Amino acid sequence: MKLQIVHIELDEAADFVTRFHRHHIAPIGHKFSIGVELNGSLVGVAITGRPVSRILDDGQTLEVTRVATDGTKNASSALYGACRRACFALGYKRLFSYTLPTETGSSLRAAGYRCLGIAGGGSWSVPSRPRLDKHPLQKKFKWAA
């Protein structure tokens, strides 16, 4: 029983995120999506795209915007590692991801990422551009590959 990385399209990855992600909806777009299979069954997905932060969106940086699994052991680490390898193989210079303070980050560490500290948090809604927040509002940990 070995995990195998596979290419998947955004619609399949988004459907998996909708079914299995604990606190986010699926993103609208991506640069690429990756799946991980066990015995031919999809057990996890990762969606990588442009950084959510406009400051980081420099054309040389990507962000792992979603990782969702069905709980299969090592699936998250396999996905984060595959995203890292693909990102740099495509010529990007930086790759980031974020975790909530309640998440350990062990999958990211296992895949070669390092924690850069606390980042983000808060609402994206402002008086000049009101929005409905669909994401957790607390501070997050920022990780770099």
Buried (B, 14 or more C-beta within 10 A) or exposed (E): EEBEBEEBEBEEBBBBBEEBBEEBEBBEEBBBBBBBBBEEEBBBBBBBBBBBBEEBBEEEBBBBBBBBBBEBEBBBBBBBBBBBBBBBEEEBEBBBBBBBEEBEBEBBBBBEBEEEEEEBEEEEEEEEEEEEEEEBEEBBBBBBB
